[in-house]
Amino acid sequence: MIAGRVMQGLGAGLVQPLLAARLLSLGDLHSRTNALADQ
């Protein structure tokens, strides 16, 4: 049980920064396509 929780915590600690980076890059891409469409 405890080992499972530790693995879950580690997984969350690794996944959250990756998700945040992916969301940021998606938002950046979205704003860029909007800027291109406005021209």
N, C-alpha and C positions, 0 to 999 in steps of 0.2 A: 504493500500500500504506500509506504513512505517513498520507496524508490519510484513508484509511478508518479507521485506528486512532484518529486524532484525533477523527473524527466519532463513532466508537463510544464513546470516553471521554466526550465531551460529552453524548451521548445517555444514557449510564449516569448521569452526574452530574445530569442533569435528571430522569431517570425515578425514581431511587431516593428522593429526597425526596417525590415525588408518591405513590409506592407506600407509603412509610412513613406519610404523612398519610392515605391512604385506609385503610390497615390500622388506624390509630389511630381513625379515625372509625367504622369498622366495629365495632371492639372496644367503643367507647363506645356505639354503637347497640345492640349485643348485650347489654351490661350493663344498659342502660336497659330493654330489653324483658324481661330476666330480673327486674329489680326490679318492673316493672309486673305481671308474671305472679305474683310472690310475694305481692302485696297481696291 
